[in-house]
């Protein structure tokens, strides 16, 4: 039995990690969706700006180490022990980084506002403007323990651990969670977005080419977190219509009772499809009132606001009370 040296094992492990990291970077820098592509371009632009400082500094460190090495007799000729200031050098040291910081700040400010997940899309791709009559496909997302539930209100269906959308049609995700905070992430589609219980976040995105793309939870949420994955299908419109028809034909209705069973924690659930969804179910999930007898959060908040705004009854004046007692 041969013994693998520890150094070789470590090198193999590093190569494996680097390969996995390379795959992830390849997706981020060459995604299938326009929003993710713009985010990848921002990463590249920011990296190139920072390299303006990093590359010269590394080169100068190596050059100084070589030029002023002990074995170089010519280095003594340039030795100046009384040198302590250079206006030119100070200007370069302070001005160039300052300009890079200003450029990075402008790039980040413009990019983050343009790619705000709540902002509706203004284009499909760099060469495809958004058509005026185009309406986004709404998908309501519920992060559960430990699976993903997707409602399609326009189509009237729901799925577990499977997501699909037509190519080149804007998608509006509305996200919430059942118990713990989570994060929805399809690297080919857009950046990650949090899903929180009792709250709703939004994400606008688009997929630009057909394919099957990995989706995941990118925020640790407990024991079954590692299996909380799903597949996102980018489909031609005709294929998407067939996918919807299949869910309607093969699935079971998603009622309140079925949802309460589905809500129970489970791990590595298979794909499930529901032919129809009970009216208002997503809103009840969002407001945490699916179970009978539970007051919905928005109703409770409205009642609290009404009580806070109601005028308080005026207390009787002490002097008037005194006169009343004297009269009796």
Secondary structure, DSSP 8 states (H G I E B T S, - for coil): -----HHHHHHHHHHHHHHHHHHHHHHHHS-SSHHHHHHHHHHHHHHHHHHHHHHHHHHHHHHHHHHT-TT-GGGGGG--TT----HHHHHHHHHHHHHHHHHHHHHHHHHHHHT-TTS--SEEETTEE--TT---EEEEEEE-SS-EEEEETTTTEEEESEEEEETT--EEEEEEESSS-EEEE-TTT---EEE-BT--EEEEE---S-EEEEEEE-S--STTGGG-EEEEEEE-HHHHHHHHHHHHHH-EEE-HHHHHHHTS--SS---EEEEEE-TTHHHHHHTT--STT---HHHHHHHHHHHHHS-------HHHHHHHHHH-
